[in-house]
Amino acid sequence: MTVTAFAPGTEERLALARQVADAVLFEGYVLYPYRASAAKNRLRWQFGVLVPPAWGAEREEYDFQHTECLMEPRADATLSVEVRFLHARRRTVQRALPDGDFETVDELALDDRVLVPWDEGAEERVEVVVPVGQLLGDGVEFPFRKGPVEETEPVLDAAGATVGRLVRRGAEVSGVVRLSARELDGPYRVSRLTAVIENTTDWTPPEGHAAERDAALPHSLVATHLLLALDAGSFLSMTDPPEWAKGAVAACRNLHTWPVLAGEPGRADLVLSSPIILEDHPAIAPESLGALYDATEIDEILALRTAALTDEEKREARGTDARAAAVIDLADSMPAEVLERLHGAVRGLREVTGESGEAAAGQFDGFPDEFGVQRPDTPWWDPASDAGFDPEQDRVMVDGRSVGKGSRVELRPGLRHTDAQDLFLQGRTATVEAVLHDVDGTVHLAVTVDGDPGADIRREQGRYLYFQPDEVVPLEDPR
């Protein structure tokens, strides 16, 4: 029988893993400069979005995640599952009228913030506990439903008078968790665990809005990810499995998600399956004092840039979202010694040797620098090989046309789906600034985006955007 009460000790293990899972949940939730008016905050929710089936058909977004991993459960083991996602709630802003009624407005200005319409994300969890023995064969299904919500919050001015209200509305969403297992042949007692999360919301796009992603988001499961815990037994690493299990690991199917070992290092009884590829036992850096929500941005840079916002920009950010307001407050109150710790840390050094036992290229065998880090006596690449390349003169063939510095191209990123920024740059035109070759022989085009007001600064500082030749379409050749 399926139950929803975690085994003793499981909650404590999950609590540790949730520190990383929270970063997955809110990855890209609100991006610097944390204002609703910023273009990149108008296209929300980039990771792990499971859309309703009626909208996902024929689009590059999906209504399910499929996880497969290997486990070695002991007799009578129990599997605890926690599905986590954000439920988008549409927030409107209303101003109080003299007669006691309210009217919807585009913004409501207060002394410390400017409130604007916004989509907030409410955290949702689905928990299920099932004996591993029940997963064999057809497995189990666990349907869930999160009903519609409507909440109001009064907005008070500095004197405590009601000047407006916020109205939050969330649509109904429903889904199902499917769990099954199959024991594999071989000398080891190993099972392949399959966990599928599916959005089953019965919603169809309104007439005339069939192609608008914004209409589907309130009915979607956003930033969806999965925690799996065994009370007796262990999981096998999917990225570094033992030699005997590599074939079985390669046969596992993981669609729109990837499972890694999570929780305390050295243990293997907990898995985090997320839409963002992580390494085994991921952890939040101890130097990071608060969530910044801004994808892979470096804490130090982001904290400095946030602190440099104008007072008016900070007012708008504080009115955009409570989490954005917390980021502003964090940046404003961060002591210098705390900020200094964000500059970087050496976790450890190790010696690398070749097959003969001699120091390998790149080994730390030179003299320590001013930070105590030893540098190699010789670089691991051949400097002479760089002489044959000239980024400002080199050219590369793209669709039968020669592309080099000065060429204009249309950006078609997203082939590898490795960067959320791809969503914002799709179809934009750009100018090639250089053709670069890395040490692996891969060609990269350094570009500046047409219409970018900071393009001149990027050229001056050499801070470009980089794309491979198959991610652009040539528009013209000035030669």
C-alpha positions in Angstrom: 0.0 0.0 0.0 1.3 3.5 -0.9 1.6 5.9 2.0 2.7 9.5 2.4 4.8 9.4 5.6 8.6 9.3 5.3 10.5 6.6 7.2 12.4 7.7 10.3 15.6 9.6 9.4 14.5 10.3 5.8 13.3 13.8 6.5 16.7 14.8 7.9 18.5 13.4 4.8 16.1 15.2 2.5 16.6 18.4 4.3 20.3 18.4 3.5 19.6 17.7 -0.2 17.0 20.4 -0.4 19.7 23.0 0.0 20.8 22.2 -3.5 17.2 21.3 -4.7 16.1 24.9 -3.7 18.8 26.3 -6.0 17.3 24.1 -8.8 13.8 25.2 -7.9 14.5 28.9 -8.2 17.2 28.8 -10.9 16.5 31.7 -13.1 13.4 32.7 -11.1 14.2 36.4 -11.3 17.2 37.7 -13.1 19.5 40.7 -12.5 18.6 43.6 -12.4 15.6 42.0 -10.7 13.0 44.3 -12.2 9.9 43.1 -14.0 10.6 45.7 -16.7 13.9 44.0 -17.7 13.5 42.2 -21.0 15.0 39.0 -19.7 12.4 38.9 -16.9 9.5 39.0 -19.3 10.4 35.5 -20.6 10.0 33.5 -17.4 10.7 30.0 -16.3 13.5 28.4 -18.4 14.2 25.1 -16.5 12.1 22.0 -15.9 8.8 23.4 -17.2 6.3 20.6 -17.7 3.5 22.1 -19.8 -0.1 20.9 -20.1 -0.4 18.2 -22.8 -2.6 20.2 -25.1 0.0 23.0 -25.3 3.1 20.9 -25.4 2.2 19.0 -28.6 4.4 19.9 -31.5 6.5 22.3 -29.4 9.9 21.9 -27.9 8.6 21.8 -24.4 7.3 18.6 -22.8 4.6 17.4 -20.4 6.8 14.8 -18.6 10.2 13.9 -17.1 11.5 10.4 -17.3 14.2 9.3 -14.8 16.0 5.9 -14.7 18.7 4.9 -12.3 20.1 1.8 -10.7 19.6 0.9 -7.1 20.7 -2.0 -4.7 17.8 -2.1 -2.2 18.0 -4.4 0.8 15.2 -6.8 1.7 12.0 -4.9 2.7 13.5 -1.6 1.6 11.2 1.5 1.3 11.5 4.2 -1.3 10.6 7.8 -0.4 9.8 10.2 -3.2 9.4 13.9 -3.2 8.4 15.8 -6.3 9.0 19.6 -6.1 7.9 22.3 -8.5 6.7 25.9 -8.7 3.1 26.8 -9.4 2.9 30.1 -11.2 0.5 32.6 -9.6 -0.5 35.7 -11.6 -0.3 38.8 -9.5 -2.3 41.9 -10.3 -2.0 45.3 -8.6 -5.1 47.3 -7.6 -5.4 50.8 -6.2 -7.9 51.7 -3.5 -10.7 54.1 -4.5 -12.4 56.7 -2.3 -15.6 54.7 -2.3 -13.8 51.6 -0.9 -13.6 49.7 -4.1 -10.5 48.9 -6.1 -9.3 49.3 -9.6 -6.6 47.4 -11.5 -3.5 49.5 -12.4 -0.2 49.1 -14.1 1.8 50.1 -11.1 1.3 51.4 -7.6 4.1 53.7 -6.3 5.1 53.6 -2.6 7.9 55.3 -0.8 10.1 52.2 -0.7 8.9 50.3 -3.7 6.9 50.3 -6.9 4.4 47.4 -7.2 3.8 46.0 -10.7 2.0 43.0 -12.1 4.1 39.8 -11.9 4.0 36.0 -11.9 5.1 34.6 -8.6 6.1 31.0 -8.0 4.6 29.1 -5.1 6.5 26.0 -4.0 4.6 22.7 -4.2 5.5 19.3 -3.0 4.1 15.8 -3.7 5.3 13.1 -1.3 4.9 9.4 -1.7 6.4 6.4 0.2 6.2 2.9 -1.2 7.8 -0.5 -0.4 10.3 -1.3 -3.2 8.7 -4.7 -3.6 5.5 -3.0 -4.9 7.4 -1.3 -7.7 8.1 -4.6 -9.5 5.9 -5.4 -12.4 3.5 -2.7 -13.4 4.6 -0.5 -10.5 2.4 2.2 -8.9 0.8 5.4 -9.9 0.3 8.4 -7.6 -2.0 11.1 -9.1 -2.0 14.5 -7.5 -3.9 17.8 -7.9 -3.3 21.3 -6.8 -6.5 23.3 -6.8 -7.1 26.9 -8.0 -6.3 29.6 -5.5 -7.2 33.3 -5.2 -5.6 35.4 -2.4 -5.6 39.1 -1.6 -3.0 41.1 0.3 -3.6 44.7 1.4 -1.0 47.3 0.6 -0.4 49.8 3.3 1.5 53.1 3.1 4.0 54.4 5.6 1.2 55.7 7.8 -0.6 52.3 7.8 -3.5 53.4 5.5 -4.7 51.0 2.9 -3.7 52.3 -0.6 -4.3 49.2 -2.6 -4.1 45.5 -2.7 -2.4 42.6 -4.5 -4.6 39.9 -6.0 -2.9 36.5 -6.7 -4.6 33.9 -8.8 -3.4 30.4 -9.5 -5.0 27.9 -11.9 -5.6 24.2 -11.1 -2.8 21.8 -12.1 -2.8 18.1 -11.9 -0.3 15.4 -12.6 0.8 11.8 -11.9 3.9 10.2 -10.5 4.6 6.7 -12.0 7.1 4.4 -10.2 8.3 1.0 -11.3 11.4 -1.2 -10.9 12.8 -4.2 -12.7 15.5 -6.6 -11.3 18.4 -7.0 -13.7 20.0 -10.2 -14.6 23.6 -10.7 -13.2 25.5 -11.7 -10.1 24.6 -8.5 -8.3 21.1 -7.7 -6.8 20.5 -4.6 -8.9 17.2 -3.0 -10.0 16.5 -0.3 -12.5 14.2 2.2 -11.0 11.9 4.2 -13.3 10.2 7.4 -12.1 8.0 9.5 -14.4 6.4 12.8 -13.6 3.7 13.9 -16.0 1.5 17.0 -16.2 -2.1 15.8 -16.8 -3.8 19.1 -16.5 -7.0 19.2 -18.6 -6.5 22.6 -20.2 -6.6 23.8 -23.8 -5.4 27.1 -25.1 -8.1 29.7 -25.6 -9.0 30.7 -29.1 -6.4 33.0 -30.6 -3.8 32.2 -28.0 -2.6 28.8 -29.2 1.0 29.8 -29.7 1.4 32.0 -26.6 3.6 30.3 -23.9 2.5 32.8 -21.4 -1.1 31.4 -21.4 0.2 27.9 -20.6 2.4 28.8 -17.7 -0.2 29.0 -14.9 -1.2 25.4 -15.9 2.4 24.1 -15.9 4.7 22.5 -13.4 7.7 24.8 -13.2 11.3 23.9 -12.3 10.2 20.3 -11.7 12.7 17.9 -10.0 12.7 14.8 -7.9 14.2 13.5 -4.7 14.5 9.7 -4.2 15.6 8.1 -0.9 16.1 4.5 0.2 15.8 3.7 3.9 17.8 0.5 3.3 20.2 0.1 0.4 21.9 2.4 -2.0 21.9 3.9 -5.5 24.7 3.6 -8.1 26.3 6.7 -9.5 25.1 7.4 -13.1 28.3 9.5 -13.9 30.9 7.3 -12.2 29.5 3.8 -11.9 31.5 0.7 -11.0 33.0 -1.1 -14.0 30.5 -4.0 -13.8 27.5 -1.7 -13.9 28.6 0.6 -16.8 26.5 -1.4 -19.4 23.4 -1.2 -17.3 23.9 2.5 -16.6 24.3 3.2 -20.3 21.0 1.4 -21.0 19.1 3.7 -18.6 16.9 6.4 -20.3 16.8 9.9 -18.8 14.6 12.4 -20.6 14.5 16.1 -19.7 16.2 15.3 -16.4 19.4 13.8 -15.0 19.9 11.9 -11.7 22.9 12.3 -9.4 23.8 11.1 -5.9 22.8 13.8 -3.4 23.1 14.6 0.3 26.0 13.9 2.5 29.3 13.0 0.7 30.2 9.3 1.1 26.6 8.1 1.2 24.6 6.8 -1.8 21.1 6.4 -0.4 19.7 9.6 -1.9 19.3 10.8 -5.5 18.4 14.2 -6.9 17.0 14.1 -10.5 16.9 17.6 -11.9 16.5 19.4 -15.3 19.9 21.0 -14.7 22.9 18.6 -15.0 24.8 18.4 -11.8 27.7 16.4 -10.4 27.4 13.8 -7.7 26.9 15.2 -4.2 26.4 18.9 -5.4 26.7 21.4 -2.6 26.1 25.1 -2.1 29.4 26.9 -1.6 29.8 27.9 2.1 30.9 31.4 1.0 27.4 32.0 -0.6 25.3 33.7 2.0 22.0 34.0 0.1 20.1 33.0 -3.0 20.7 35.2 -6.0 18.4 33.2 -8.4 20.4 34.4 -11.4 21.3 31.1 -13.0 25.1 30.6 -13.1 26.1 34.2 -12.3 29.1 34.5 -9.9 28.1 35.7 -6.5 30.8 38.3 -6.1 30.1 40.0 -9.5 26.3 39.8 -9.0 26.5 41.2 -5.5 28.6 44.2 -6.7 26.3 44.9 -9.6 23.2 44.7 -7.5 24.7 47.1 -4.9 25.4 49.5 -7.7 21.8 49.9 -8.8 20.3 53.3 -8.4 17.8 54.0 -5.7 14.9 54.1 -8.2 16.0 50.8 -9.7 16.1 49.3 -6.3 12.5 50.6 -5.6 11.3 48.8 -8.7 13.2 45.6 -7.8 11.7 45.6 -4.3 8.2 45.9 -5.8 8.8 43.2 -8.4 9.1 40.2 -6.0 9.7 39.5 -2.3 12.7 37.4 -3.3 14.1 40.2 -5.4 13.7 42.6 -2.5 15.7 40.1 -0.3 18.5 40.2 -2.8 18.6 44.0 -2.8 18.7 44.0 1.0 21.4 41.4 1.1 23.6 43.3 -1.4 23.1 46.6 0.5 24.0 45.1 3.9 26.8 42.8 3.0 30.0 43.7 5.0 33.3 44.1 3.1 34.8 41.1 4.8 31.9 38.9 3.6 32.1 40.2 0.1 35.9 39.5 0.1 35.2 35.8 0.9 33.3 35.6 -2.4 36.4 36.4 -4.4 37.3 32.7 -4.5 38.6 29.7 -2.5 41.0 26.8 -3.0 39.2 23.6 -2.0 42.3 21.5 -2.4 45.3 20.6 -4.6 46.4 17.2 -5.8 49.4 15.8 -7.7 48.8 14.4 -11.2 51.3 11.8 -12.5 51.6 10.0 -15.9 51.8 6.3 -16.4 55.5 6.3 -15.8 55.0 8.0 -12.5 56.6 11.2 -13.8 54.8 14.5 -13.3 52.2 14.9 -16.0 51.8 18.1 -18.0 49.9 20.6 -16.0 51.0 19.1 -12.6 51.4 21.7 -9.9 55.2 21.2 -9.7 56.5 24.8 -10.0 57.0 27.5 -7.4 54.0 28.8 -5.4 52.6 32.1 -6.6 51.4 34.9 -4.2 48.3 32.9 -3.4 50.2 29.8 -2.5 49.1 27.9 -5.7 51.9 26.1 -7.5 52.1 26.7 -11.2 53.5 24.3 -13.8 57.0 24.9 -15.1 55.7 24.5 -18.7 52.3 25.2 -20.1 50.1 22.2 -21.1 49.6 23.6 -24.6 52.2 24.5 -27.3 52.5 28.3 -27.5 54.0 28.0 -30.9 50.8 26.5 -32.2 49.0 29.8 -31.6 51.2 31.6 -34.2 49.1 30.2 -37.0 45.9 31.8 -35.8 44.7 35.4 -36.1 41.2 36.0 -34.7 40.8 39.2 -36.6 41.8 37.8 -40.0 40.7 34.1 -39.8 37.5 33.1 -41.6 35.3 30.0 -41.5 32.8 28.6 -44.0 29.2 28.6 -42.8 26.5 27.3 -45.2 29.0 27.7 -48.1 29.8 31.4 -47.2 33.0 32.8 -45.7 32.4 34.4 -42.3 34.9 36.5 -40.4 35.3 39.8 -38.6 32.7 42.2 -39.8 30.3 39.6 -41.1 26.6 39.9 -40.1 24.8 36.8 -39.0 21.4 35.8 -37.6 21.7 33.9 -34.3 20.1 30.4 -34.1 21.4 29.1 -30.8 19.8 26.3 -28.8 21.0 23.3 -30.7 22.8 22.1 -27.6 20.3 23.6 -25.1 23.1 24.5 -22.7 22.3 28.1 -22.0 19.0 29.8 -21.0 20.3 32.9 -22.8 19.5 31.1 -26.0 15.8 31.9 -25.5 16.5 35.6 -25.6 18.9 35.7 -28.6 17.0 33.4 -31.0 16.6 35.3 -34.3 18.6 38.3 -33.3 21.2 39.7 -35.7 24.8 40.2 -34.7 28.2 41.2 -36.0 31.1 38.8 -35.9 34.1 40.4 -34.0 36.6 37.5 -34.2 37.0 33.8 -35.2 38.6 31.8 -32.4 40.0 28.3 -32.2 40.2 26.5 -28.9 42.8 23.8 -27.9 40.4 21.0 -29.0 40.2 22.4 -32.5 36.6 23.8 -32.1 35.8 27.0 -33.9 34.0 29.8 -32.0 32.5 33.0 -33.3 32.8 36.0 -31.0 29.9 38.4 -31.7 28.2 41.5 -30.5 24.4 41.7 -30.8 23.0 44.4 -33.1 21.2 47.0 -31.1 23.0 46.3 -27.9 23.8 49.7 -26.3 26.8 48.2 -24.6 28.4 46.8 -27.8 31.1 49.4 -27.9 32.1 48.6 -24.3 32.1 44.9 -25.1 34.5 45.5 -28.0 36.8 47.7 -25.8 36.9 45.1 -23.1 36.8 42.0 -25.4 33.7 40.6 -23.6 31.8 39.0 -26.4 29.1 36.3 -26.8 30.3 33.1 -28.4 28.6 30.7 -30.8 29.7 27.8 -32.9 29.3 28.1 -36.7 26.3 25.8 -36.8 24.4 28.2 -34.5 24.4 31.2 -36.9 23.1 31.9 -40.4 25.2 34.3 -42.5 23.3 37.4 -43.7 26.0 39.1 -45.7 29.7 39.1 -46.5 31.3 42.5 -46.8 34.1 41.2 -48.8 
